[in-house]
Amino acid sequence: MKNIIIDCDPGLDDAVALLAAFGARDVRVLALTTVAGNVKGPQTAYNARVIREVGHQNEDVLVSEGAPRPILREPVTAEDFHGSTGLGGIDFPEPILPLSGEHAVNTIIQLCRDAKSKPLTLIITGPMTN
C-alpha cells in the first residue's frame, strides 16, 4: 500500500483526482494539503473538506490549509472555468469535519518525519507554493 499526501488547489480537476485516489485499492491518502490556485486559498481548503466527505473519508485524512496566495506574484485563479467556488457551482452539503489546525507545510514535514523509512509519496496537483 502506498502512502500519499496530495498537495492541491481543489477545483473540478482536483476533485476528480482526489476521488480517484480515495477509491484506489493500493493507495492510502494520509492528507490533503491545499494551496491557492484554481480559486483563492481559503476556498481550496473548504473544497478539500467537501471532497473528503463526498469521498466518504473521515478525519484520518487530514486537510491542512496552506499558502493563501503565491509568494512572488499576484494570484491568478480560474473561476472562469471552475466557477466561483471552484466546484462548478454544484451545491454540496456544508462539510462537518474540520481542518487539521496545522499549516500545510507543517503537515507535510510531520508526515515525512513520521514515515521514517517507509515510502511516502507527495503528489502535487496545484501550484508548488507549499
N, CA, C and O atoms as CSV, one atom per row, in Angstrom:
chain,resi,resn,atom,element,x,y,z
A,1,MET,N,N,0.850,-1.174,0.000
A,1,MET,CA,C,0.000,0.000,0.000
A,1,MET,C,C,0.898,1.240,0.000
A,1,MET,O,O,1.810,1.351,0.819
A,2,LYS,N,N,0.634,2.170,-0.921
A,2,LYS,CA,C,1.385,3.415,-0.994
A,2,LYS,C,C,0.715,4.467,-0.128
A,2,LYS,O,O,-0.492,4.686,-0.223
A,3,ASN,N,N,1.496,5.110,0.708
A,3,ASN,CA,C,1.011,6.244,1.487
A,3,ASN,C,C,1.289,7.514,0.703
A,3,ASN,O,O,2.404,7.732,0.230
A,4,ILE,N,N,0.253,8.361,0.567
A,4,ILE,CA,C,0.426,9.579,-0.209
A,4,ILE,C,C,-0.126,10.805,0.516
A,4,ILE,O,O,-1.030,10.714,1.346
A,5,ILE,N,N,0.445,11.938,0.173
A,5,ILE,CA,C,-0.064,13.255,0.522
A,5,ILE,C,C,-0.381,13.914,-0.813
A,5,ILE,O,O,0.420,13.841,-1.745
A,6,ILE,N,N,-1.531,14.550,-0.915
A,6,ILE,CA,C,-1.871,15.264,-2.138
A,6,ILE,C,C,-1.917,16.758,-1.826
A,6,ILE,O,O,-2.763,17.222,-1.061
A,7,ASP,N,N,-0.996,17.497,-2.431
A,7,ASP,CA,C,-0.933,18.949,-2.285
A,7,ASP,C,C,-1.668,19.532,-3.490
A,7,ASP,O,O,-1.236,19.358,-4.629
A,8,CYS,N,N,-2.771,20.219,-3.237
A,8,CYS,CA,C,-3.683,20.533,-4.328
A,8,CYS,C,C,-4.354,21.892,-4.172
A,8,CYS,O,O,-4.263,22.540,-3.130
A,9,ASP,N,N,-5.026,22.299,-5.235
A,9,ASP,CA,C,-5.837,23.524,-5.257
A,9,ASP,C,C,-7.237,23.154,-5.743
A,9,ASP,O,O,-7.621,23.525,-6.852
A,10,PRO,N,N,-8.001,22.428,-4.927
A,10,PRO,CA,C,-9.211,21.775,-5.414
A,10,PRO,C,C,-10.199,22.649,-6.166
A,10,PRO,O,O,-10.914,23.483,-5.610
A,11,GLY,N,N,-10.189,22.402,-7.462
A,11,GLY,CA,C,-11.218,22.835,-8.381
A,11,GLY,C,C,-11.803,21.550,-8.942
A,11,GLY,O,O,-11.654,20.489,-8.336
A,12,LEU,N,N,-12.451,21.627,-10.064
A,12,LEU,CA,C,-13.078,20.445,-10.653
A,12,LEU,C,C,-12.076,19.344,-10.974
A,12,LEU,O,O,-12.347,18.170,-10.724
A,13,ASP,N,N,-10.921,19.709,-11.524
A,13,ASP,CA,C,-9.923,18.708,-11.904
A,13,ASP,C,C,-9.378,17.959,-10.693
A,13,ASP,O,O,-9.267,16.733,-10.714
A,14,ASP,N,N,-9.039,18.694,-9.644
A,14,ASP,CA,C,-8.517,18.039,-8.440
A,14,ASP,C,C,-9.592,17.228,-7.728
A,14,ASP,O,O,-9.288,16.208,-7.111
A,15,ALA,N,N,-10.839,17.668,-7.805
A,15,ALA,CA,C,-11.919,16.895,-7.188
A,15,ALA,C,C,-11.960,15.487,-7.778
A,15,ALA,O,O,-12.089,14.505,-7.048
A,16,VAL,N,N,-11.852,15.399,-9.089
A,16,VAL,CA,C,-11.849,14.086,-9.746
A,16,VAL,C,C,-10.621,13.281,-9.319
A,16,VAL,O,O,-10.734,12.092,-9.022
A,17,ALA,N,N,-9.459,13.916,-9.288
A,17,ALA,CA,C,-8.225,13.228,-8.890
A,17,ALA,C,C,-8.306,12.735,-7.446
A,17,ALA,O,O,-7.884,11.618,-7.147
A,18,LEU,N,N,-8.839,13.555,-6.559
A,18,LEU,CA,C,-8.950,13.153,-5.147
A,18,LEU,C,C,-9.909,11.981,-4.986
A,18,LEU,O,O,-9.613,11.037,-4.253
A,19,LEU,N,N,-11.041,12.030,-5.655
A,19,LEU,CA,C,-11.993,10.922,-5.557
A,19,LEU,C,C,-11.392,9.636,-6.123
A,19,LEU,O,O,-11.635,8.554,-5.587
A,20,ALA,N,N,-10.616,9.742,-7.193
A,20,ALA,CA,C,-9.939,8.556,-7.739
A,20,ALA,C,C,-8.934,8.004,-6.740
A,20,ALA,O,O,-8.841,6.789,-6.565
A,21,ALA,N,N,-8.188,8.873,-6.088
A,21,ALA,CA,C,-7.214,8.421,-5.080
A,21,ALA,C,C,-7.926,7.755,-3.903
A,21,ALA,O,O,-7.459,6.733,-3.401
A,22,PHE,N,N,-9.042,8.317,-3.460
A,22,PHE,CA,C,-9.792,7.709,-2.357
A,22,PHE,C,C,-10.275,6.312,-2.711
A,22,PHE,O,O,-10.353,5.440,-1.845
A,23,GLY,N,N,-10.599,6.097,-3.977
A,23,GLY,CA,C,-11.118,4.805,-4.406
A,23,GLY,C,C,-10.057,3.797,-4.815
A,23,GLY,O,O,-10.375,2.635,-5.070
A,24,ALA,N,N,-8.808,4.223,-4.881
A,24,ALA,CA,C,-7.741,3.313,-5.313
A,24,ALA,C,C,-7.475,2.258,-4.245
A,24,ALA,O,O,-7.440,2.566,-3.053
A,25,ARG,N,N,-7.291,1.023,-4.676
A,25,ARG,CA,C,-7.077,-0.083,-3.732
A,25,ARG,C,C,-5.696,-0.083,-3.104
A,25,ARG,O,O,-5.537,-0.509,-1.960
A,26,ASP,N,N,-4.702,0.385,-3.830
A,26,ASP,CA,C,-3.323,0.285,-3.343
A,26,ASP,C,C,-2.767,1.612,-2.841
A,26,ASP,O,O,-1.552,1.777,-2.728
A,27,VAL,N,N,-3.671,2.572,-2.535
A,27,VAL,CA,C,-3.248,3.899,-2.086
A,27,VAL,C,C,-3.944,4.242,-0.778
A,27,VAL,O,O,-5.139,3.999,-0.611
A,28,ARG,N,N,-3.192,4.801,0.126
A,28,ARG,CA,C,-3.752,5.329,1.379
A,28,ARG,C,C,-3.444,6.821,1.410
A,28,ARG,O,O,-2.283,7.219,1.505
A,29,VAL,N,N,-4.486,7.641,1.331
A,29,VAL,CA,C,-4.313,9.088,1.382
A,29,VAL,C,C,-4.189,9.497,2.845
A,29,VAL,O,O,-5.118,9.314,3.630
A,30,LEU,N,N,-3.034,10.053,3.203
A,30,LEU,CA,C,-2.807,10.498,4.574
A,30,LEU,C,C,-3.308,11.912,4.797
A,30,LEU,O,O,-3.836,12.238,5.860
A,31,ALA,N,N,-3.134,12.762,3.767
A,31,ALA,CA,C,-3.509,14.165,3.939
A,31,ALA,C,C,-3.749,14.833,2.598
A,31,ALA,O,O,-3.200,14.449,1.565
A,32,LEU,N,N,-4.597,15.849,2.663
A,32,LEU,CA,C,-4.781,16.785,1.564
A,32,LEU,C,C,-4.256,18.113,2.081
A,32,LEU,O,O,-4.740,18.628,3.089
A,33,THR,N,N,-3.274,18.664,1.396
A,33,THR,CA,C,-2.768,19.980,1.760
A,33,THR,C,C,-3.155,20.912,0.626
A,33,THR,O,O,-3.047,20.554,-0.547
A,34,THR,N,N,-3.604,22.106,0.977
A,34,THR,CA,C,-4.167,22.973,-0.044
A,34,THR,C,C,-3.337,24.230,-0.235
A,34,THR,O,O,-2.571,24.648,0.633
A,35,VAL,N,N,-3.525,24.811,-1.407
A,35,VAL,CA,C,-2.797,25.998,-1.820
A,35,VAL,C,C,-3.707,26.798,-2.751
A,35,VAL,O,O,-4.556,26.225,-3.435
A,36,ALA,N,N,-3.533,28.103,-2.778
A,36,ALA,CA,C,-4.293,28.923,-3.721
A,36,ALA,C,C,-3.918,28.537,-5.144
A,36,ALA,O,O,-2.763,28.220,-5.428
A,37,GLY,N,N,-4.894,28.566,-6.024
A,37,GLY,CA,C,-4.629,28.215,-7.416
A,37,GLY,C,C,-5.879,28.400,-8.241
A,37,GLY,O,O,-6.166,29.503,-8.707
A,38,ASN,N,N,-6.634,27.314,-8.426
A,38,ASN,CA,C,-7.866,27.413,-9.215
A,38,ASN,C,C,-8.824,28.447,-8.625
A,38,ASN,O,O,-9.516,29.157,-9.355
A,39,VAL,N,N,-8.853,28.521,-7.310
A,39,VAL,CA,C,-9.594,29.549,-6.573
A,39,VAL,C,C,-8.708,30.015,-5.426
A,39,VAL,O,O,-7.610,29.491,-5.241
A,40,LYS,N,N,-9.167,30.982,-4.665
A,40,LYS,CA,C,-8.367,31.527,-3.567
A,40,LYS,C,C,-8.144,30.483,-2.476
A,40,LYS,O,O,-8.913,29.531,-2.344
A,41,GLY,N,N,-7.078,30.675,-1.697
A,41,GLY,CA,C,-6.643,29.711,-0.690
A,41,GLY,C,C,-7.709,29.215,0.267
A,41,GLY,O,O,-7.880,28.003,0.398
A,42,PRO,N,N,-8.437,30.099,0.944
A,42,PRO,CA,C,-9.468,29.599,1.871
A,42,PRO,C,C,-10.521,28.742,1.181
A,42,PRO,O,O,-11.034,27.794,1.776
A,43,GLN,N,N,-10.845,29.064,-0.060
A,43,GLN,CA,C,-11.839,28.271,-0.795
A,43,GLN,C,C,-11.289,26.893,-1.137
A,43,GLN,O,O,-12.037,25.915,-1.111
A,44,THR,N,N,-9.992,26.789,-1.458
A,44,THR,CA,C,-9.441,25.469,-1.775
A,44,THR,C,C,-9.459,24.574,-0.542
A,44,THR,O,O,-9.707,23.373,-0.650
A,45,ALA,N,N,-9.199,25.150,0.629
A,45,ALA,CA,C,-9.252,24.355,1.862
A,45,ALA,C,C,-10.685,23.882,2.131
A,45,ALA,O,O,-10.904,22.737,2.524
A,46,TYR,N,N,-11.636,24.758,1.919
A,46,TYR,CA,C,-13.039,24.394,2.082
A,46,TYR,C,C,-13.406,23.280,1.101
A,46,TYR,O,O,-14.056,22.303,1.475
A,47,ASN,N,N,-12.984,23.436,-0.162
A,47,ASN,CA,C,-13.289,22.429,-1.175
A,47,ASN,C,C,-12.684,21.072,-0.825
A,47,ASN,O,O,-13.320,20.038,-1.031
A,48,ALA,N,N,-11.472,21.069,-0.301
A,48,ALA,CA,C,-10.844,19.800,0.098
A,48,ALA,C,C,-11.664,19.116,1.183
A,48,ALA,O,O,-11.809,17.893,1.175
A,49,ARG,N,N,-12.199,19.893,2.112
A,49,ARG,CA,C,-13.054,19.319,3.158
A,49,ARG,C,C,-14.327,18.731,2.552
A,49,ARG,O,O,-14.764,17.649,2.945
A,50,VAL,N,N,-14.917,19.440,1.600
A,50,VAL,CA,C,-16.127,18.949,0.920
A,50,VAL,C,C,-15.828,17.629,0.213
A,50,VAL,O,O,-16.569,16.658,0.361
A,51,ILE,N,N,-14.742,17.600,-0.554
A,51,ILE,CA,C,-14.405,16.412,-1.336
A,51,ILE,C,C,-14.061,15.241,-0.425
A,51,ILE,O,O,-14.422,14.103,-0.721
A,52,ARG,N,N,-13.364,15.507,0.688
A,52,ARG,CA,C,-13.070,14.441,1.650
A,52,ARG,C,C,-14.372,13.774,2.099
A,52,ARG,O,O,-14.438,12.548,2.195
A,53,GLU,N,N,-15.398,14.568,2.373
A,53,GLU,CA,C,-16.656,13.997,2.857
A,53,GLU,C,C,-17.466,13.356,1.736
A,53,GLU,O,O,-18.082,12.310,1.944
A,54,VAL,N,N,-17.476,13.961,0.561
A,54,VAL,CA,C,-18.160,13.346,-0.584
A,54,VAL,C,C,-17.514,12.004,-0.903
A,54,VAL,O,O,-18.192,11.067,-1.324
A,55,GLY,N,N,-16.192,11.912,-0.699
A,55,GLY,CA,C,-15.456,10.674,-0.939
A,55,GLY,C,C,-15.521,9.693,0.215
A,55,GLY,O,O,-14.811,8.687,0.215
A,56,HIS,N,N,-16.363,9.972,1.200
A,56,HIS,CA,C,-16.579,9.090,2.354
A,56,HIS,C,C,-15.298,8.809,3.134
A,56,HIS,O,O,-15.077,7.696,3.609
A,57,GLN,N,N,-14.462,9.834,3.257
A,57,GLN,CA,C,-13.261,9.721,4.077
A,57,GLN,C,C,-13.564,10.355,5.429
A,57,GLN,O,O,-14.467,11.183,5.548
A,58,ASN,N,N,-12.807,9.963,6.441
A,58,ASN,CA,C,-13.034,10.529,7.768
A,58,ASN,C,C,-11.864,11.415,8.166
A,58,ASN,O,O,-11.031,11.776,7.334
A,59,GLU,N,N,-11.811,11.758,9.434
A,59,GLU,CA,C,-10.767,12.665,9.916
A,59,GLU,C,C,-9.371,12.045,9.880
A,59,GLU,O,O,-8.387,12.734,10.150
A,60,ASP,N,N,-9.269,10.749,9.547
A,60,ASP,CA,C,-7.945,10.141,9.350
A,60,ASP,C,C,-7.238,10.738,8.140
A,60,ASP,O,O,-6.009,10.710,8.065
A,61,VAL,N,N,-7.996,11.275,7.198
A,61,VAL,CA,C,-7.415,12.005,6.068
A,61,VAL,C,C,-7.387,13.472,6.495
A,61,VAL,O,O,-8.411,14.156,6.493
A,62,LEU,N,N,-6.203,13.934,6.856
A,62,LEU,CA,C,-6.063,15.319,7.299
A,62,LEU,C,C,-6.304,16.272,6.135
A,62,LEU,O,O,-5.975,15.961,4.991
A,63,VAL,N,N,-6.875,17.422,6.430
A,63,VAL,CA,C,-6.945,18.515,5.465
A,63,VAL,C,C,-6.294,19.715,6.126
A,63,VAL,O,O,-6.769,20.214,7.146
A,64,SER,N,N,-5.200,20.171,5.530
A,64,SER,CA,C,-4.448,21.296,6.079
A,64,SER,C,C,-4.369,22.409,5.059
A,64,SER,O,O,-3.982,22.196,3.910
A,65,GLU,N,N,-4.741,23.602,5.495
A,65,GLU,CA,C,-4.701,24.767,4.622
A,65,GLU,C,C,-3.274,25.292,4.531
A,65,GLU,O,O,-2.570,25.417,5.532
A,66,GLY,N,N,-2.873,25.592,3.307
A,66,GLY,CA,C,-1.529,26.086,3.080
A,66,GLY,C,C,-1.507,27.514,2.597
A,66,GLY,O,O,-2.299,28.348,3.035
A,67,ALA,N,N,-0.587,27.790,1.686
A,67,ALA,CA,C,-0.351,29.144,1.205
A,67,ALA,C,C,-1.621,29.748,0.597
A,67,ALA,O,O,-2.205,29.166,-0.316
A,68,PRO,N,N,-2.047,30.903,1.094
A,68,PRO,CA,C,-3.263,31.532,0.593
A,68,PRO,C,C,-3.067,32.310,-0.697
A,68,PRO,O,O,-4.030,32.775,-1.306
A,69,ARG,N,N,-1.804,32.449,-1.111
A,69,ARG,CA,C,-1.501,33.188,-2.335
A,69,ARG,C,C,-0.087,32.831,-2.772
A,69,ARG,O,O,0.695,32.309,-1.977
A,70,PRO,N,N,0.248,33.108,-4.027
A,70,PRO,CA,C,1.626,32.883,-4.471
A,70,PRO,C,C,2.605,33.752,-3.676
A,70,PRO,O,O,2.226,34.787,-3.127
A,71,ILE,N,N,3.836,33.328,-3.623
A,71,ILE,CA,C,4.849,34.058,-2.867
A,71,ILE,C,C,5.359,35.275,-3.626
A,71,ILE,O,O,5.531,36.340,-3.033
A,72,LEU,N,N,5.604,35.137,-4.928
A,72,LEU,CA,C,6.303,36.178,-5.677
A,72,LEU,C,C,5.481,36.917,-6.729
A,72,LEU,O,O,6.013,37.781,-7.427
A,73,ARG,N,N,4.207,36.597,-6.855
A,73,ARG,CA,C,3.401,37.285,-7.861
A,73,ARG,C,C,1.974,37.419,-7.351
A,73,ARG,O,O,1.600,36.848,-6.326
A,74,GLU,N,N,1.210,38.171,-8.075
A,74,GLU,CA,C,-0.204,38.315,-7.737
A,74,GLU,C,C,-0.936,37.012,-8.059
A,74,GLU,O,O,-0.540,36.299,-8.981
A,75,PRO,N,N,-1.987,36.694,-7.321
A,75,PRO,CA,C,-2.748,35.468,-7.601
A,75,PRO,C,C,-3.393,35.490,-8.980
A,75,PRO,O,O,-3.850,36.533,-9.449
A,76,VAL,N,N,-3.423,34.331,-9.619
A,76,VAL,CA,C,-4.143,34.123,-10.872
A,76,VAL,C,C,-5.026,32.903,-10.643
A,76,VAL,O,O,-4.522,31.803,-10.418
A,77,THR,N,N,-6.327,33.093,-10.698
A,77,THR,CA,C,-7.255,31.994,-10.432
A,77,THR,C,C,-7.986,31.610,-11.723
A,77,THR,O,O,-7.788,32.223,-12.772
A,78,ALA,N,N,-8.823,30.595,-11.622
A,78,ALA,CA,C,-9.510,30.085,-12.817
A,78,ALA,C,C,-11.008,29.917,-12.583
A,78,ALA,O,O,-11.608,28.923,-12.992
A,79,GLU,N,N,-11.602,30.913,-11.912
A,79,GLU,CA,C,-13.046,30.849,-11.677
A,79,GLU,C,C,-13.843,30.824,-12.981
A,79,GLU,O,O,-14.962,30.313,-13.013
A,80,ASP,N,N,-13.271,31.372,-14.056
A,80,ASP,CA,C,-13.975,31.369,-15.331
A,80,ASP,C,C,-14.228,29.943,-15.824
A,80,ASP,O,O,-15.184,29.703,-16.562
A,81,PHE,N,N,-13.386,29.008,-15.426
A,81,PHE,CA,C,-13.564,27.609,-15.803
A,81,PHE,C,C,-14.217,26.802,-14.688
A,81,PHE,O,O,-15.153,26.041,-14.932
A,82,HIS,N,N,-13.718,26.969,-13.454
A,82,HIS,CA,C,-14.140,26.141,-12.319
A,82,HIS,C,C,-15.363,26.682,-11.579
A,82,HIS,O,O,-15.903,26.003,-10.706
A,83,GLY,N,N,-15.801,27.882,-11.912
A,83,GLY,CA,C,-16.903,28.505,-11.187
A,83,GLY,C,C,-16.398,29.246,-9.958
A,83,GLY,O,O,-15.249,29.076,-9.551
A,84,SER,N,N,-17.255,30.061,-9.373
A,84,SER,CA,C,-16.834,30.925,-8.263
A,84,SER,C,C,-16.361,30.136,-7.042
A,84,SER,O,O,-15.523,30.624,-6.283
A,85,THR,N,N,-16.879,28.936,-6.842
A,85,THR,CA,C,-16.446,28.127,-5.700
A,85,THR,C,C,-15.330,27.159,-6.070
A,85,THR,O,O,-14.726,26.541,-5.193
A,86,GLY,N,N,-15.059,27.026,-7.352
A,86,GLY,CA,C,-14.066,26.057,-7.802
A,86,GLY,C,C,-14.652,24.695,-8.096
A,86,GLY,O,O,-13.996,23.857,-8.715
A,87,LEU,N,N,-15.876,24.464,-7.662
A,87,LEU,CA,C,-16.514,23.160,-7.865
A,87,LEU,C,C,-17.724,23.263,-8.783
A,87,LEU,O,O,-18.708,22.542,-8.618
A,88,GLY,N,N,-17.638,24.166,-9.748
A,88,GLY,CA,C,-18.624,24.242,-10.807
A,88,GLY,C,C,-20.020,24.663,-10.400
A,88,GLY,O,O,-20.981,24.392,-11.119
A,89,GLY,N,N,-20.148,25.316,-9.268
A,89,GLY,CA,C,-21.461,25.767,-8.832
A,89,GLY,C,C,-22.358,24.666,-8.306
A,89,GLY,O,O,-23.551,24.884,-8.096
A,90,ILE,N,N,-21.796,23.481,-8.090
A,90,ILE,CA,C,-22.581,22.371,-7.544
A,90,ILE,C,C,-22.858,22.666,-6.072
A,90,ILE,O,O,-21.964,23.099,-5.346
A,91,ASP,N,N,-24.070,22.438,-5.640
A,91,ASP,CA,C,-24.485,22.735,-4.271
A,91,ASP,C,C,-24.198,21.530,-3.368
A,91,ASP,O,O,-25.052,20.664,-3.183
A,92,PHE,N,N,-22.992,21.490,-2.815
A,92,PHE,CA,C,-22.608,20.402,-1.917
A,92,PHE,C,C,-23.040,20.723,-0.493
A,92,PHE,O,O,-23.170,21.895,-0.140
A,93,PRO,N,N,-23.263,19.700,0.331
A,93,PRO,CA,C,-23.565,19.957,1.737
A,93,PRO,C,C,-22.364,20.602,2.433
A,93,PRO,O,O,-21.216,20.385,2.046
A,94,GLU,N,N,-22.644,21.382,3.444
A,94,GLU,CA,C,-21.603,22.005,4.258
A,94,GLU,C,C,-20.741,20.902,4.892
A,94,GLU,O,O,-21.287,19.969,5.482
A,95,PRO,N,N,-19.412,20.990,4.782
A,95,PRO,CA,C,-18.585,19.946,5.402
A,95,PRO,C,C,-18.666,20.015,6.930
A,95,PRO,O,O,-18.779,21.093,7.514
A,96,ILE,N,N,-18.605,18.856,7.551
A,96,ILE,CA,C,-18.691,18.764,9.007
A,96,ILE,C,C,-17.303,18.661,9.619
A,96,ILE,O,O,-17.018,19.299,10.633
A,97,LEU,N,N,-16.435,17.853,9.000
A,97,LEU,CA,C,-15.103,17.627,9.560
A,97,LEU,C,C,-14.237,18.877,9.384
A,97,LEU,O,O,-14.276,19.518,8.334
A,98,PRO,N,N,-13.461,19.218,10.407
A,98,PRO,CA,C,-12.687,20.466,10.377
A,98,PRO,C,C,-11.348,20.325,9.660
A,98,PRO,O,O,-10.918,19.228,9.302
A,99,LEU,N,N,-10.709,21.469,9.464
A,99,LEU,CA,C,-9.310,21.479,9.048
A,99,LEU,C,C,-8.471,20.893,10.166
A,99,LEU,O,O,-8.923,20.814,11.309
A,100,SER,N,N,-7.258,20.483,9.847
A,100,SER,CA,C,-6.395,19.859,10.847
A,100,SER,C,C,-5.904,20.835,11.907
A,100,SER,O,O,-5.568,20.420,13.016
A,101,GLY,N,N,-5.856,22.114,11.589
A,101,GLY,CA,C,-5.316,23.094,12.529
A,101,GLY,C,C,-3.833,23.360,12.307
A,101,GLY,O,O,-3.292,24.327,12.844
A,102,GLU,N,N,-3.177,22.525,11.533
A,102,GLU,CA,C,-1.764,22.701,11.177
A,102,GLU,C,C,-1.670,23.359,9.812
A,102,GLU,O,O,-2.511,23.127,8.944
A,103,HIS,N,N,-0.648,24.178,9.624
A,103,HIS,CA,C,-0.387,24.710,8.291
A,103,HIS,C,C,0.043,23.548,7.407
A,103,HIS,O,O,0.670,22.602,7.884
A,104,ALA,N,N,-0.290,23.614,6.127
A,104,ALA,CA,C,0.020,22.533,5.186
A,104,ALA,C,C,1.497,22.172,5.179
A,104,ALA,O,O,1.840,20.991,5.129
A,105,VAL,N,N,2.372,23.162,5.227
A,105,VAL,CA,C,3.810,22.885,5.222
A,105,VAL,C,C,4.195,22.049,6.442
A,105,VAL,O,O,4.976,21.104,6.327
A,106,ASN,N,N,3.657,22.391,7.593
A,106,ASN,CA,C,3.954,21.621,8.812
A,106,ASN,C,C,3.393,20.210,8.735
A,106,ASN,O,O,4.017,19.269,9.225
A,107,THR,N,N,2.223,20.052,8.126
A,107,THR,CA,C,1.649,18.714,7.941
A,107,THR,C,C,2.553,17.869,7.055
A,107,THR,O,O,2.826,16.711,7.372
A,108,ILE,N,N,3.020,18.439,5.950
A,108,ILE,CA,C,3.914,17.705,5.052
A,108,ILE,C,C,5.186,17.296,5.782
A,108,ILE,O,O,5.616,16.146,5.688
A,109,ILE,N,N,5.787,18.227,6.503
A,109,ILE,CA,C,7.032,17.935,7.232
A,109,ILE,C,C,6.799,16.835,8.263
A,109,ILE,O,O,7.586,15.892,8.352
A,110,GLN,N,N,5.725,16.949,9.041
A,110,GLN,CA,C,5.472,15.966,10.102
A,110,GLN,C,C,5.201,14.580,9.536
A,110,GLN,O,O,5.709,13.588,10.058
A,111,LEU,N,N,4.411,14.501,8.483
A,111,LEU,CA,C,4.136,13.189,7.890
A,111,LEU,C,C,5.391,12.583,7.282
A,111,LEU,O,O,5.567,11.366,7.330
A,112,CYS,N,N,6.261,13.397,6.714
A,112,CYS,CA,C,7.545,12.886,6.190
A,112,CYS,C,C,8.412,12.362,7.332
A,112,CYS,O,O,9.039,11.311,7.205
A,113,ARG,N,N,8.447,13.086,8.435
A,113,ARG,CA,C,9.220,12.625,9.597
A,113,ARG,C,C,8.639,11.335,10.154
A,113,ARG,O,O,9.382,10.423,10.516
A,114,ASP,N,N,7.326,11.256,10.223
A,114,ASP,CA,C,6.675,10.061,10.754
A,114,ASP,C,C,6.896,8.845,9.860
A,114,ASP,O,O,6.906,7.712,10.341
A,115,ALA,N,N,7.072,9.075,8.570
A,115,ALA,CA,C,7.240,7.970,7.621
A,115,ALA,C,C,8.550,7.227,7.836
A,115,ALA,O,O,8.636,6.030,7.561
A,116,LYS,N,N,9.566,7.924,8.323
A,116,LYS,CA,C,10.907,7.359,8.542
A,116,LYS,C,C,11.364,6.578,7.322
A,116,LYS,O,O,11.627,7.184,6.283
A,117,SER,N,N,11.466,5.283,7.403
A,117,SER,CA,C,11.982,4.506,6.267
A,117,SER,C,C,10.878,3.975,5.347
A,117,SER,O,O,11.169,3.335,4.337
A,118,LYS,N,N,9.615,4.238,5.692
A,118,LYS,CA,C,8.511,3.797,4.834
A,118,LYS,C,C,8.370,4.778,3.671
A,118,LYS,O,O,8.480,5.988,3.869
A,119,PRO,N,N,8.131,4.276,2.475
A,119,PRO,CA,C,7.943,5.192,1.341
A,119,PRO,C,C,6.713,6.087,1.538
A,119,PRO,O,O,5.669,5.634,2.009
A,120,LEU,N,N,6.855,7.340,1.175
A,120,LEU,CA,C,5.773,8.309,1.229
A,120,LEU,C,C,5.858,9.131,-0.051
A,120,LEU,O,O,6.924,9.636,-0.402
A,121,THR,N,N,4.753,9.261,-0.732
A,121,THR,CA,C,4.738,9.982,-1.999
A,121,THR,C,C,3.957,11.274,-1.834
A,121,THR,O,O,2.838,11.273,-1.321
A,122,LEU,N,N,4.550,12.370,-2.272
A,122,LEU,CA,C,3.888,13.667,-2.300
A,122,LEU,C,C,3.453,13.916,-3.731
A,122,LEU,O,O,4.289,14.018,-4.629
A,123,ILE,N,N,2.154,14.014,-3.947
A,123,ILE,CA,C,1.596,14.282,-5.273
A,123,ILE,C,C,1.160,15.738,-5.287
A,123,ILE,O,O,0.341,16.155,-4.467
A,124,ILE,N,N,1.703,16.506,-6.214
A,124,ILE,CA,C,1.405,17.928,-6.286
A,124,ILE,C,C,0.576,18.186,-7.541
A,124,ILE,O,O,1.055,18.002,-8.660
A,125,THR,N,N,-0.667,18.614,-7.344
A,125,THR,CA,C,-1.551,18.882,-8.486
A,125,THR,C,C,-1.844,20.361,-8.651
A,125,THR,O,O,-2.509,20.757,-9.608
A,126,GLY,N,N,-1.357,21.183,-7.731
A,126,GLY,CA,C,-1.578,22.624,-7.805
A,126,GLY,C,C,-0.250,23.356,-7.845
A,126,GLY,O,O,0.796,22.724,-7.998
A,127,PRO,N,N,-0.270,24.666,-7.712
A,127,PRO,CA,C,0.966,25.425,-7.669
A,127,PRO,C,C,1.873,24.939,-6.530
A,127,PRO,O,O,1.394,24.572,-5.457
A,128,MET,N,N,3.168,24.944,-6.775
A,128,MET,CA,C,4.118,24.400,-5.782
A,128,MET,C,C,4.534,25.455,-4.763
A,128,MET,O,O,5.726,25.681,-4.551
A,129,THR,N,N,3.561,26.098,-4.137
A,129,THR,CA,C,3.845,27.143,-3.158
A,129,THR,C,C,4.168,26.552,-1.794
A,129,THR,O,O,5.029,27.071,-1.083
A,130,ASN,N,N,3.488,25.472,-1.421
A,130,ASN,CA,C,3.752,24.862,-0.114
A,130,ASN,C,C,5.099,24.187,-0.103
A,130,ASN,O,O,5.495,23.617,0.913
